[in-house]
Amino acid sequence: MSPPPHAAFAALAGERLDWRFKGVPPGWQDATTVEILAAAPVLFDAGLTGPVCVLREPALAHNLAAMSTWCRDRGVQLAPHGKTHMSPQLFSRQSAAGACAVTVATIAQARVYRAFGVNAIVLANELVEPVGLAWLAGELDADPALDAVCWVDSVRGVELMTEALAGATRPLDVCVEVGMAGGRTGCRAAADVDAVAAAAAASPRLRLVGVAGYEAVGTGAARDAGPEAVAQVRAQLSEMRAALTRLAPLFETDEVIVTAGGSTYPDVVADELAGAAQRVILRSGCYLTHDHGLYAATSPLPMRPAMQVWAPVLSRPEPSLALVGMGRRDVSFDAGLPVALSLPGAAVTKLNDQHAYLQLAGHTVAVGDRLGFGISHPCTTFDKWQLIPVLDDADRVVDLVRTFF
């Protein structure tokens, strides 16, 4: 039987909406989520002002089920990256669909998920700040059910962790991180991997439990899934697998972890790391909403785009140009511009803070029309919205998702 929902979820549902939440219809002022969902309003009949970000429930449900099946069929676990949406509500659904933990990048993100009762956390970074380590040590000592693991990629990092955790009762689980040349964090050479692992295993305050990596070759729009990029990814994953073999005598657990993951190469990760350790953990996060840009072009998974931003046409200053009331404060632009959903061939060519330049390619739109747009890279759209309505196929509101960035 599943445990009862954490009290923080009930508090959210009972909080009254107000001017803090952009995109919320003024008619919802002072209403609670419970009251709004009971009325099941059609969002676009509710008196919108300005842009609004929405999630589509059928696509969310499909993606949750598809990812669960995909991982089960390949014998891998999933700890989705919670920084994508920073929504305990959405992670609760991911957990119910089989996620083994939430991945976060910072102590601040971990605190959000702990506030909603999450007790399995992957901190995909080396923790070096004493205050953050003291907070995590306090959580571990206070809650025997909490399972937390982070990375180490330097002997200096091991020293800082050991010093900061001197008064802790429980040791902190760590994975040595293997990086790639030109990549992000992680040890670049096998000798460095071995030295860091030996230091972690020797620390009285750390427990060496596995090997970690982040296999994204590029960032943003530069990321691709072409043969050269895949070859680089396979090479890094091979280094991780070799490290598992070399470090076997040092691991301090019977359930050794190997973990990698973005949303571009999950199939390569599953293929290369299959059977390499007792627990193979993916950390893909963007699969939940997918997109119409970066991941539509690169993800190998059978996902559907679930996130849209709707905004009014504000101006028609030229025959082929419409200015739409959304901009860099509303949609992602780091890995591609928004995509007009019902205007084939039309293209957003530029964003200002609150305006999108839409080249119409022969389409006719009028001032006041509300247009829908798909996005590219959900991480940097989620962080622009504190509250996001979830809609069914009839545009009825079936949930209101809160985010905490």
C-alpha positions as CSV (number, residue, x, y, z in Angstrom):
1,M,0.0,0.0,0.0
2,S,1.3,3.5,-0.9
3,P,2.0,5.8,2.0
4,P,-0.4,8.7,2.4
5,P,0.4,11.9,0.6
6,H,2.7,14.3,2.4
7,A,0.9,17.1,4.3
8,A,2.7,19.7,2.1
9,F,0.6,18.6,-0.9
10,A,-2.6,19.2,1.0
11,A,-1.3,22.7,2.0
12,L,-0.6,23.5,-1.7
13,A,-4.1,22.4,-2.7
14,G,-5.6,24.7,-0.1
15,E,-3.6,27.8,-0.8
16,R,-5.5,30.6,-2.4
17,L,-4.3,31.9,-5.7
18,D,-3.6,35.6,-6.2
19,W,-1.5,38.1,-8.2
20,R,1.7,36.2,-7.7
21,F,0.9,33.6,-10.3
22,K,1.1,34.9,-13.9
23,G,-1.2,33.4,-16.4
24,V,-3.9,32.7,-13.8
25,P,-7.2,34.1,-14.9
26,P,-8.3,37.0,-12.7
27,G,-11.5,35.2,-12.0
28,W,-9.6,32.6,-10.1
29,Q,-8.4,35.2,-7.6
30,D,-8.7,33.8,-4.0
31,A,-9.9,30.4,-5.2
32,T,-8.0,27.3,-4.1
33,T,-6.8,24.5,-6.3
34,V,-9.5,22.2,-4.8
35,E,-12.2,24.7,-5.8
36,I,-10.9,25.2,-9.3
37,L,-10.6,21.5,-10.0
38,A,-14.0,20.9,-8.7
39,A,-15.4,23.4,-11.2
40,A,-13.3,21.8,-14.1
41,P,-13.2,25.0,-16.1
42,V,-12.3,25.2,-19.8
43,L,-9.1,27.2,-19.5
44,F,-9.5,29.3,-22.7
45,D,-13.0,30.3,-21.6
46,A,-11.8,31.5,-18.2
47,G,-10.7,35.0,-19.1
48,L,-7.0,34.8,-19.8
49,T,-4.7,37.8,-19.9
50,G,-1.3,37.5,-21.6
51,P,0.6,34.3,-22.1
52,V,-0.1,31.0,-20.3
53,C,1.9,27.9,-20.1
54,V,0.0,24.6,-20.0
55,L,0.7,20.9,-19.8
56,R,-1.4,18.3,-21.7
57,E,-2.6,15.4,-19.5
58,P,-2.8,12.8,-22.3
59,A,0.8,13.4,-23.3
60,L,2.0,13.4,-19.7
61,A,0.2,10.1,-19.0
62,H,1.7,8.6,-22.2
63,N,5.2,9.6,-21.3
64,L,5.1,8.3,-17.8
65,A,3.8,4.9,-18.9
66,A,6.2,4.7,-21.9
67,M,9.3,5.5,-19.8
68,S,8.3,3.1,-17.1
69,T,7.9,0.3,-19.7
70,W,11.1,1.2,-21.5
71,C,13.2,1.1,-18.3
72,R,11.6,-2.2,-17.1
73,D,12.2,-3.8,-20.5
74,R,15.9,-2.9,-20.3
75,G,16.5,-3.7,-16.7
76,V,17.4,-0.2,-15.6
77,Q,16.1,2.1,-12.9
78,L,15.2,5.8,-13.3
79,A,16.0,8.7,-11.0
80,P,14.6,11.6,-13.1
81,H,16.2,14.9,-12.8
82,G,14.0,17.1,-10.7
83,K,15.6,20.3,-11.8
84,T,13.7,20.0,-15.1
85,H,10.4,20.9,-13.5
86,M,11.1,21.5,-9.8
87,S,7.6,20.3,-9.1
88,P,7.1,17.8,-6.3
89,Q,3.6,17.2,-7.7
90,L,5.1,16.0,-11.0
91,F,7.8,14.0,-9.3
92,S,5.1,12.3,-7.2
93,R,3.6,11.0,-10.5
94,Q,7.1,9.9,-11.7
95,S,7.6,8.1,-8.4
96,A,4.2,6.3,-8.7
97,A,5.3,5.2,-12.2
98,G,8.4,3.5,-10.8
99,A,11.1,6.2,-10.3
100,C,13.6,5.0,-7.6
101,A,14.7,8.5,-6.6
102,V,14.7,12.1,-7.6
103,T,17.9,13.6,-9.0
104,V,18.9,17.2,-8.1
105,A,21.9,19.4,-8.8
106,T,22.0,21.6,-5.6
107,I,21.3,21.5,-1.9
108,A,18.5,24.1,-2.5
109,Q,16.8,21.7,-4.9
110,A,17.2,18.9,-2.5
111,R,15.5,21.0,0.2
112,V,12.4,21.5,-2.0
113,Y,11.9,17.8,-2.5
114,R,12.6,17.0,1.2
115,A,9.9,19.5,2.2
116,F,7.5,17.2,0.3
117,G,8.7,14.0,2.0
118,V,11.0,12.6,-0.8
119,N,13.4,10.2,0.9
120,A,15.5,9.0,-2.1
121,I,17.8,11.7,-3.5
122,V,20.6,11.6,-6.0
123,L,22.7,14.8,-5.8
124,A,24.5,14.8,-9.2
125,N,27.3,17.1,-8.1
126,E,30.3,17.2,-5.8
127,L,29.2,18.9,-2.6
128,V,31.9,21.2,-1.2
129,E,30.2,23.8,0.9
130,P,30.2,23.1,4.7
131,V,26.7,24.6,5.3
132,G,25.1,22.4,2.6
133,L,26.9,19.3,3.8
134,A,25.9,20.1,7.4
135,W,22.2,20.3,6.3
136,L,22.4,17.0,4.5
137,A,24.1,15.4,7.4
138,G,21.4,16.6,9.7
139,E,18.7,15.2,7.4
140,L,20.5,11.8,7.2
141,D,20.9,11.6,11.0
142,A,17.3,12.7,11.6
143,D,15.7,10.3,9.1
144,P,16.9,6.7,8.9
145,A,14.7,6.2,5.8
146,L,16.5,8.9,3.8
147,D,18.8,7.5,1.0
148,A,21.1,10.2,-0.4
149,V,24.1,9.9,-2.7
150,C,26.4,12.5,-4.4
151,W,29.5,12.6,-6.5
152,V,33.2,13.0,-5.9
153,D,35.7,13.9,-8.6
154,S,38.7,15.2,-6.7
155,V,40.8,14.3,-3.6
156,R,40.3,17.8,-2.4
157,G,36.5,17.3,-2.6
158,V,36.8,14.2,-0.5
159,E,38.9,16.1,2.1
160,L,36.3,18.9,2.2
161,M,33.4,16.5,2.6
162,T,35.2,14.5,5.3
163,E,36.0,17.7,7.3
164,A,32.5,19.1,7.0
165,L,30.9,15.8,8.0
166,A,33.1,15.2,11.1
167,G,30.2,15.3,13.5
168,A,27.7,13.3,11.4
169,T,26.5,9.9,12.6
170,R,25.7,8.3,9.2
171,P,28.3,8.3,6.4
172,L,27.4,10.0,3.1
173,D,27.2,7.7,0.1
174,V,29.3,8.8,-2.9
175,C,30.0,7.8,-6.5
176,V,33.3,8.7,-8.1
177,E,32.5,10.7,-11.3
178,V,34.0,9.8,-14.6
179,G,34.1,12.7,-17.1
180,M,35.1,13.2,-20.7
181,A,37.6,15.5,-22.4
182,G,35.8,18.8,-23.1
183,G,32.9,17.7,-21.0
184,R,31.6,19.0,-17.7
185,T,32.7,17.7,-14.3
186,G,34.3,14.3,-13.6
187,C,37.8,12.8,-13.5
188,R,39.4,12.8,-16.9
189,A,42.0,10.0,-16.4
190,A,41.8,6.5,-15.0
191,A,44.5,7.3,-12.5
192,D,42.5,10.2,-11.2
193,V,39.4,8.0,-10.9
194,D,41.3,5.5,-8.9
195,A,42.9,8.1,-6.6
196,V,39.6,9.8,-5.8
197,A,37.9,6.4,-5.2
198,A,40.7,5.3,-2.9
199,A,40.4,8.6,-0.9
200,A,36.6,8.2,-0.6
201,A,36.9,4.6,0.5
202,A,39.5,5.6,3.1
203,S,37.3,8.5,4.5
204,P,35.5,7.7,7.8
205,R,32.6,10.0,6.8
206,L,32.0,8.7,3.2
207,R,30.9,5.4,1.8
208,L,32.0,4.6,-1.8
209,V,29.0,3.0,-3.6
210,G,29.5,3.4,-7.3
211,V,30.5,5.2,-10.4
212,A,28.7,8.2,-12.1
213,G,28.9,10.2,-15.3
214,Y,27.1,12.7,-17.5
215,E,27.4,11.7,-21.1
216,A,26.0,14.8,-22.9
217,V,28.5,15.7,-25.6
218,G,27.3,19.2,-26.4
219,T,25.0,21.7,-24.7
220,G,21.9,23.4,-25.9
221,A,21.4,23.5,-29.6
222,A,24.8,21.9,-30.1
223,R,23.7,18.6,-28.7
224,D,23.2,15.9,-31.3
225,A,22.8,12.2,-31.7
226,G,25.0,11.8,-34.8
227,P,27.6,9.0,-35.2
228,E,30.5,11.0,-33.9
229,A,28.7,12.1,-30.8
230,V,27.4,8.6,-30.1
231,A,31.0,7.3,-30.4
232,Q,32.2,9.8,-27.8
233,V,29.3,8.8,-25.5
234,R,30.1,5.1,-25.9
235,A,33.8,5.8,-25.1
236,Q,32.9,7.5,-21.9
237,L,30.5,4.8,-20.8
238,S,33.2,2.2,-21.6
239,E,35.5,4.1,-19.2
240,M,32.8,4.0,-16.5
241,R,32.4,0.3,-17.0
242,A,36.1,-0.2,-16.8
243,A,36.2,1.8,-13.6
244,L,33.6,-0.4,-12.0
245,T,35.8,-3.4,-12.6
246,R,39.0,-1.8,-11.3
247,L,37.3,-0.4,-8.2
248,A,35.4,-3.5,-7.2
249,P,37.5,-4.2,-4.1
250,L,36.9,-0.7,-2.8
251,F,33.1,-0.5,-3.0
252,E,31.4,-0.5,0.4
253,T,28.0,-1.8,-0.6
254,D,26.6,-5.0,-2.0
255,E,24.4,-2.9,-4.4
256,V,26.9,-1.1,-6.5
257,I,25.5,1.9,-8.5
258,V,26.4,3.0,-12.0
259,T,24.5,6.0,-13.2
260,A,24.5,8.2,-16.2
261,G,21.8,10.1,-18.0
262,G,20.4,12.9,-20.0
263,S,17.5,12.7,-22.3
264,T,19.4,12.5,-25.6
265,Y,21.3,9.1,-25.2
266,P,19.3,7.0,-22.8
267,D,19.3,4.1,-25.2
268,V,23.1,4.2,-25.5
269,V,23.5,4.4,-21.7
270,A,21.2,1.4,-21.2
271,D,23.0,-0.6,-23.9
272,E,26.5,0.1,-22.7
273,L,25.9,-0.2,-19.0
274,A,23.6,-3.2,-19.0
275,G,24.6,-5.6,-16.3
276,A,27.7,-3.5,-15.3
277,A,26.5,-3.1,-11.7
278,Q,23.7,-4.3,-9.4
279,R,21.9,-0.9,-10.0
280,V,22.0,0.8,-13.4
281,I,20.3,4.2,-12.9
282,L,19.3,6.7,-15.6
283,R,18.7,10.3,-14.7
284,S,16.7,11.6,-17.7
285,G,14.4,14.4,-16.8
286,C,13.0,16.0,-19.9
287,Y,11.2,12.8,-21.1
288,L,8.2,13.8,-19.0
289,T,7.1,16.7,-21.2
290,H,9.4,16.1,-24.2
291,D,9.3,19.1,-26.6
292,H,8.9,20.3,-30.1
293,G,12.6,21.1,-30.6
294,L,15.7,19.8,-29.0
295,Y,14.4,16.5,-27.8
296,A,12.0,16.0,-30.7
297,A,15.1,16.0,-32.8
298,T,17.4,13.9,-30.6
299,S,15.5,11.7,-28.2
300,P,15.2,8.0,-29.2
301,L,12.2,7.4,-26.9
302,P,8.6,7.2,-28.0
303,M,7.5,10.4,-26.2
304,R,4.9,13.1,-27.0
305,P,5.3,16.8,-26.4
306,A,3.2,17.9,-23.4
307,M,4.2,21.5,-22.9
308,Q,2.7,24.5,-24.7
309,V,2.6,28.3,-24.3
310,W,-0.4,30.2,-25.6
311,A,-0.3,33.9,-26.3
312,P,-2.3,36.6,-28.1
313,V,-1.4,38.3,-31.3
314,L,-0.7,41.9,-30.3
315,S,0.3,43.6,-33.5
316,R,0.3,43.0,-37.3
317,P,2.8,45.8,-38.3
318,E,3.8,44.1,-41.7
319,P,1.9,41.8,-44.0
320,S,4.1,38.8,-43.2
321,L,4.8,39.6,-39.5
322,A,2.8,39.2,-36.3
323,L,4.0,40.2,-32.9
324,V,2.8,37.7,-30.3
325,G,2.6,38.5,-26.5
326,M,5.2,36.1,-25.2
327,G,9.0,36.4,-25.0
328,R,12.1,35.5,-23.1
329,R,10.3,35.9,-19.8
330,D,7.8,33.2,-20.8
331,V,9.5,30.5,-23.1
332,S,12.8,28.8,-23.5
333,F,15.3,30.1,-26.1
334,D,18.6,28.5,-25.2
335,A,18.1,25.5,-27.4
336,G,15.8,26.7,-30.1
337,L,12.9,29.1,-30.5
338,P,9.2,28.3,-30.0
339,V,7.3,26.4,-32.7
340,A,3.9,27.6,-34.0
341,L,1.6,24.6,-33.5
342,S,-1.1,25.2,-36.1
343,L,0.7,27.4,-38.7
344,P,2.9,25.1,-40.9
345,G,5.9,26.9,-42.2
346,A,5.4,29.9,-39.9
347,A,8.5,30.6,-37.7
348,V,9.4,32.6,-34.6
349,T,12.6,34.4,-35.7
350,K,13.3,36.5,-32.6
351,L,12.3,37.1,-29.0
352,N,12.3,40.2,-26.9
353,D,11.5,40.1,-23.2
354,Q,7.7,40.1,-23.9
355,H,7.3,39.8,-27.7
356,A,7.8,37.1,-30.3
357,Y,8.4,37.9,-33.9
358,L,6.3,35.4,-35.9
359,Q,6.9,35.3,-39.7
360,L,3.6,34.0,-41.0
361,A,4.7,32.3,-44.3
362,G,1.3,33.2,-46.0
363,H,-0.9,32.4,-43.0
364,T,-3.6,34.9,-41.9
365,V,-3.9,35.8,-38.2
366,A,-5.7,38.8,-36.6
367,V,-4.9,41.0,-33.7
368,G,-6.4,39.3,-30.7
369,D,-6.1,35.7,-31.9
370,R,-4.6,33.4,-29.3
371,L,-1.9,31.1,-30.8
372,G,-0.3,28.0,-29.3
373,F,3.4,27.3,-29.4
374,G,5.5,24.3,-28.7
375,I,8.8,24.8,-26.9
376,S,12.4,23.5,-27.1
377,H,14.1,22.4,-23.9
378,P,11.5,22.2,-21.1
379,C,13.9,23.0,-18.3
380,T,14.1,26.7,-19.2
381,T,10.4,27.1,-19.7
382,F,9.3,25.5,-16.5
383,D,11.5,27.9,-14.5
384,K,9.4,30.9,-15.8
385,W,6.1,29.7,-14.4
386,Q,5.1,29.2,-10.8
387,L,1.8,27.6,-11.6
388,I,0.9,25.6,-14.7
389,P,-2.6,24.3,-15.6
390,V,-2.8,20.7,-16.8
391,L,-5.5,20.3,-19.5
392,D,-7.3,17.3,-20.9
393,D,-8.2,17.0,-24.6
394,A,-11.2,19.3,-24.2
395,D,-9.0,22.0,-22.6
396,R,-10.6,21.4,-19.1
397,V,-8.3,22.0,-16.2
398,V,-7.6,18.7,-14.5
399,D,-4.7,19.8,-12.3
400,L,-2.7,22.9,-11.3
401,V,1.0,22.2,-11.0
402,R,3.3,24.3,-8.8
403,T,7.0,24.8,-9.4
404,F,9.7,25.9,-6.9
405,F,12.8,27.4,-8.6
